[in-house]
Amino acid sequence: MESITLVQSRRAKYLSYLKRNWWLYVFVIPTIVWYIVFHYVPMGGIVIAFKRYNGVKTIWESKWVGLKWFKSFFNSHYCKTIIRNTLGLSVYGLLTFPLPIIFALILNEMKNEKAKKLVQTITYAPHFISVVVLVSMINLFFTKQNGFVNNMIELFGGERFDFITSSDAFPHMYVWSDVWQSLGWNCIIYVAALAGVDPALHEAAEIDGASRIQRILHINIPSIMPTIAIMLIMKLGHIMSVGADKVLLMKNDLNVDTAEVITTFVYNRGLLNGDYSYSAAVGLFVNVINLIMLLAVNKASKKLTETSLF
């Protein structure tokens, strides 16, 4: 009898809360509808990865072929190269993961507010440059004929080098241009986390004679470790996803050995060649690997640091 009364009491409280705050739920409805229409409903198209779909017949009329497209991709001569290039760029980019953290720690230690705001403005600004403009800047600075970088190399007695068509130079230009564009923006979340550190901890550490470096290592970094863990989990959850737009703009016939990644392959095979089933199979493979990686890293983080996404 008491349990029934308790349930009724909770239901009454919930209905009362719902009546008072019904407008909050109204604002949530468009987001839910958007996710259902543009994310969950299209998931039904995954079945074309197991069918011979050519755009003439409907998805459900197309013939089942099972794992044919997966086997075809794994047995192809370009499979290893594409996966190697994708993982190479992702791991290289992962090595730069600490840079926004270090930059945020430096900003946090700046006492001159005007200088701090100036540095933040300068480093945040590149985030708002479009990929097309960014790649145009790369071509302008690194072109062999009259690029700024090659002009400097020649000025100091070196020989001009064709960075744009070099397979060896492509990963470096891709990753470090991304660092330049996103460093300031990516550090915002760490700056916000550092703003929440209790000043009393620093005051106590100063009284005990701790240096600035010691306070950073033993107060600031441990305080933002949950934020670092979450950002690292999200980063590793996209280990097989390299942005196709920037790669497509930077890729050419001479650097294709290192520039062809899974996303560009899916774009070329699916949209340009109309091989929808094959590209869907490759895309599904990428998503499965990303999901497995996300779950594994999330579980490891939860076990080691007690911080996780879910």
C-alpha positions as CSV (number, residue, x, y, z in Angstrom):
1,M,0.0,0.0,0.0
2,E,2.8,2.4,0.9
3,S,4.6,1.6,-2.4
4,I,1.5,2.5,-4.4
5,T,1.1,5.7,-2.5
6,L,4.8,6.5,-3.2
7,V,4.4,5.9,-6.9
8,Q,1.3,8.1,-7.0
9,S,3.1,10.8,-5.2
10,R,6.0,10.7,-7.6
11,R,3.7,10.7,-10.6
12,A,1.8,13.8,-9.2
13,K,5.1,15.6,-8.7
14,Y,6.3,14.8,-12.2
15,L,2.9,15.9,-13.7
16,S,3.1,19.1,-11.7
17,Y,6.7,19.8,-12.9
18,L,5.6,19.0,-16.5
19,K,2.7,21.5,-16.3
20,R,5.0,24.2,-14.9
21,N,7.8,23.7,-17.4
22,W,6.0,22.4,-20.5
23,W,7.7,25.1,-22.7
24,L,11.1,23.5,-22.0
25,Y,9.9,20.3,-23.6
26,V,8.5,22.2,-26.6
27,F,12.0,23.6,-27.3
28,V,13.4,20.0,-27.2
29,I,10.9,18.7,-29.8
30,P,12.6,20.2,-32.9
31,T,15.9,18.7,-31.9
32,I,14.4,15.3,-31.4
33,V,12.6,15.5,-34.8
34,W,15.7,16.7,-36.5
35,Y,17.7,13.7,-35.1
36,I,15.0,11.2,-36.1
37,V,14.5,12.5,-39.6
38,F,18.2,13.2,-40.6
39,H,20.0,10.7,-38.4
40,Y,18.0,7.7,-37.4
41,V,15.7,7.3,-40.5
42,P,18.7,7.3,-42.9
43,M,20.3,4.5,-40.9
44,G,17.9,2.2,-42.8
45,G,20.0,2.9,-45.8
46,I,22.8,0.8,-44.3
47,V,21.2,-2.3,-45.8
48,I,22.5,-1.2,-49.3
49,A,26.0,-2.3,-48.0
50,F,24.6,-5.9,-48.2
51,K,22.8,-5.4,-51.5
52,R,23.5,-4.7,-55.2
53,Y,22.0,-1.2,-55.3
54,N,22.5,0.9,-58.4
55,G,19.9,3.6,-58.0
56,V,17.6,2.2,-60.7
57,K,15.8,-0.2,-58.4
58,T,14.7,0.7,-54.9
59,I,16.7,-0.4,-51.9
60,W,14.2,-3.1,-51.1
61,E,14.0,-4.4,-54.7
62,S,17.8,-4.7,-55.0
63,K,19.4,-8.2,-54.8
64,W,21.0,-9.3,-51.5
65,V,24.8,-10.0,-51.9
66,G,25.7,-10.5,-48.3
67,L,29.3,-9.6,-47.4
68,K,30.4,-9.3,-51.1
69,W,31.4,-5.6,-51.0
70,F,33.3,-6.1,-47.7
71,K,35.3,-9.0,-49.1
72,S,35.9,-7.0,-52.3
73,F,37.3,-4.1,-50.3
74,F,39.5,-6.1,-48.0
75,N,40.9,-8.2,-50.9
76,S,41.6,-5.1,-53.1
77,H,45.2,-3.9,-53.7
78,Y,44.4,-0.4,-52.3
79,C,42.8,-1.5,-49.0
80,K,46.0,-1.5,-47.0
81,T,47.2,1.8,-48.5
82,I,44.0,3.6,-47.7
83,I,43.8,2.3,-44.2
84,R,47.5,3.0,-43.6
85,N,47.0,6.6,-44.8
86,T,43.9,7.1,-42.7
87,L,45.5,5.8,-39.5
88,G,48.7,7.6,-40.3
89,L,47.0,11.0,-40.4
90,S,44.8,10.3,-37.4
91,V,47.7,9.1,-35.2
92,Y,49.9,12.0,-36.4
93,G,47.0,14.4,-35.4
94,L,46.6,12.6,-32.1
95,L,50.3,13.4,-31.3
96,T,49.3,17.1,-31.3
97,F,46.5,16.5,-28.8
98,P,48.4,18.0,-25.8
99,L,49.1,21.3,-27.6
100,P,45.8,22.9,-26.8
101,I,46.2,21.8,-23.2
102,I,49.6,23.4,-23.0
103,F,48.4,26.5,-24.7
104,A,45.5,26.8,-22.2
105,L,47.9,26.4,-19.3
106,I,50.0,29.2,-20.7
107,L,47.0,31.5,-21.2
108,N,45.9,30.7,-17.6
109,E,49.2,31.9,-16.3
110,M,49.2,35.2,-18.2
111,K,48.5,38.1,-15.7
112,N,48.3,40.9,-18.3
113,E,44.6,40.8,-19.4
114,K,45.1,42.9,-22.5
115,A,47.9,40.7,-23.7
116,K,45.9,37.6,-22.9
117,K,42.9,38.8,-24.9
118,L,45.1,39.8,-27.8
119,V,46.7,36.3,-27.9
120,Q,43.3,34.7,-27.6
121,T,41.9,36.8,-30.5
122,I,44.8,36.0,-32.7
123,T,44.7,32.3,-32.1
124,Y,40.9,32.0,-32.2
125,A,40.6,33.8,-35.6
126,P,41.9,31.0,-37.8
127,H,39.1,28.7,-36.7
128,F,36.6,30.9,-38.7
129,I,38.6,30.5,-42.0
130,S,36.9,28.2,-44.4
131,V,38.7,25.0,-45.6
132,V,38.9,26.4,-49.2
133,V,40.6,29.6,-48.0
134,L,43.0,27.6,-45.8
135,V,44.1,25.3,-48.6
136,S,44.5,28.3,-50.9
137,M,46.8,29.8,-48.2
138,I,48.8,26.5,-48.1
139,N,49.2,26.6,-51.9
140,L,50.2,30.3,-51.8
141,F,52.9,29.8,-49.0
142,F,54.3,26.4,-50.2
143,T,54.2,26.6,-54.0
144,K,57.6,25.9,-55.5
145,Q,57.7,28.8,-58.0
146,N,57.1,31.8,-55.8
147,G,55.9,30.5,-52.4
148,F,57.0,32.3,-49.2
149,V,58.5,29.2,-47.7
150,N,60.6,28.4,-50.7
151,N,61.7,32.0,-51.0
152,M,63.0,31.7,-47.5
153,I,64.7,28.4,-48.2
154,E,66.4,29.9,-51.3
155,L,67.4,33.0,-49.3
156,F,69.3,30.9,-46.8
157,G,71.1,28.9,-49.5
158,G,68.7,25.9,-49.9
159,E,67.1,24.5,-52.9
160,R,63.4,25.0,-53.7
161,F,61.2,22.0,-52.9
162,D,57.8,21.1,-54.3
163,F,55.8,20.7,-51.1
164,I,52.4,20.7,-52.9
165,T,53.1,17.5,-54.9
166,S,55.3,15.7,-52.4
167,S,53.8,12.6,-50.8
168,D,56.2,12.9,-47.8
169,A,55.2,16.6,-47.2
170,F,51.5,16.0,-47.4
171,P,50.9,14.6,-43.9
172,H,52.9,17.4,-42.3
173,M,51.1,20.1,-44.1
174,Y,47.7,18.6,-43.4
175,V,48.3,18.1,-39.7
176,W,50.2,21.3,-38.8
177,S,47.8,23.5,-40.8
178,D,45.0,21.9,-38.8
179,V,46.9,22.7,-35.6
180,W,47.3,26.3,-36.7
181,Q,43.6,26.6,-37.5
182,S,42.2,24.9,-34.4
183,L,44.7,25.4,-31.6
184,G,43.1,28.5,-30.1
185,W,39.5,27.2,-30.5
186,N,40.3,23.8,-29.0
187,C,41.9,25.3,-26.0
188,I,38.7,27.2,-25.0
189,I,37.2,24.2,-23.1
190,Y,40.5,23.8,-21.1
191,V,40.6,27.5,-20.3
192,A,37.0,27.2,-19.0
193,A,37.9,24.2,-17.0
194,L,40.9,26.0,-15.5
195,A,38.7,28.9,-14.5
196,G,36.9,26.5,-12.2
197,V,40.0,25.5,-10.2
198,D,39.6,26.6,-6.6
199,P,42.0,29.6,-6.0
200,A,42.4,28.4,-2.4
201,L,44.4,25.5,-3.6
202,H,47.0,27.8,-5.2
203,E,47.1,30.0,-2.2
204,A,47.8,27.1,0.1
205,A,50.4,25.8,-2.3
206,E,52.1,29.2,-2.4
207,I,52.2,29.3,1.4
208,D,53.9,25.9,1.3
209,G,56.5,27.2,-1.1
210,A,55.3,25.5,-4.3
211,S,56.7,27.1,-7.5
212,R,54.5,28.0,-10.5
213,I,55.5,24.8,-12.4
214,Q,54.7,22.7,-9.3
215,R,51.3,24.3,-9.0
216,I,50.6,23.7,-12.7
217,L,51.7,20.0,-12.4
218,H,50.0,19.2,-9.1
219,I,46.9,21.4,-9.1
220,N,45.9,22.7,-12.6
221,I,46.5,19.5,-14.6
222,P,44.8,17.1,-12.1
223,S,41.9,19.5,-11.9
224,I,41.2,19.4,-15.6
225,M,42.0,15.7,-16.0
226,P,38.3,14.7,-16.4
227,T,38.0,17.2,-19.2
228,I,41.2,15.9,-20.9
229,A,39.9,12.3,-20.6
230,I,36.5,13.2,-22.2
231,M,38.2,15.1,-25.1
232,L,40.6,12.2,-25.7
233,I,37.8,9.7,-25.8
234,M,36.0,11.8,-28.4
235,K,39.2,12.2,-30.4
236,L,39.9,8.4,-30.4
237,G,36.3,7.8,-31.3
238,H,37.0,9.4,-34.7
239,I,40.3,7.6,-35.3
240,M,39.2,6.3,-38.7
241,S,37.4,9.5,-39.8
242,V,39.6,12.0,-41.6
243,G,37.9,15.0,-43.1
244,A,37.3,14.5,-46.8
245,D,36.9,18.1,-47.8
246,K,40.4,19.3,-46.8
247,V,42.1,16.1,-48.2
248,L,40.2,16.5,-51.5
249,L,41.4,20.0,-51.9
250,M,45.0,19.2,-51.0
251,K,45.2,15.9,-53.0
252,N,46.7,15.7,-56.5
253,D,48.0,13.0,-58.8
254,L,51.5,13.2,-57.4
255,N,50.8,13.0,-53.7
256,V,47.9,10.5,-53.9
257,D,50.2,7.8,-52.3
258,T,49.7,9.4,-48.9
259,A,46.7,11.6,-49.6
260,E,44.1,8.9,-50.4
261,V,42.1,8.2,-47.3
262,I,38.9,6.2,-46.6
263,T,36.6,9.3,-46.7
264,T,37.9,10.4,-50.0
265,F,37.7,6.9,-51.4
266,V,34.1,6.6,-50.3
267,Y,33.4,10.0,-51.9
268,N,35.0,9.0,-55.2
269,R,33.6,5.5,-55.3
270,G,30.1,6.3,-54.2
271,L,29.2,9.8,-55.4
272,L,31.5,10.1,-58.5
273,N,31.3,6.6,-59.8
274,G,27.8,5.7,-58.5
275,D,29.0,2.6,-56.7
276,Y,26.7,3.2,-53.7
277,S,26.7,-0.3,-52.2
278,Y,30.5,-0.6,-52.2
279,S,31.0,2.8,-50.7
280,A,28.3,2.1,-48.1
281,A,30.0,-1.1,-47.1
282,V,33.3,0.8,-46.6
283,G,31.6,3.6,-44.7
284,L,29.9,1.0,-42.4
285,F,33.3,-0.7,-41.8
286,V,34.7,2.7,-40.7
287,N,31.8,3.5,-38.4
288,V,32.0,0.0,-36.7
289,I,35.7,0.5,-36.0
290,N,35.1,4.0,-34.6
291,L,32.3,2.6,-32.4
292,I,34.4,-0.2,-31.1
293,M,37.3,2.2,-30.4
294,L,35.0,4.6,-28.6
295,L,33.5,1.9,-26.4
296,A,36.9,0.4,-25.6
297,V,38.6,3.7,-24.8
298,N,35.5,4.9,-22.8
299,K,35.6,1.6,-20.7
300,A,39.4,2.0,-20.1
301,S,39.0,5.6,-19.1
302,K,36.2,4.7,-16.7
303,K,38.3,2.0,-15.1
304,L,41.5,4.1,-14.9
305,T,40.3,7.6,-14.2
306,E,36.6,7.1,-13.2
307,T,35.7,9.5,-16.0
308,S,33.7,8.4,-19.1
309,L,31.0,9.6,-21.5
310,F,28.5,7.1,-20.2
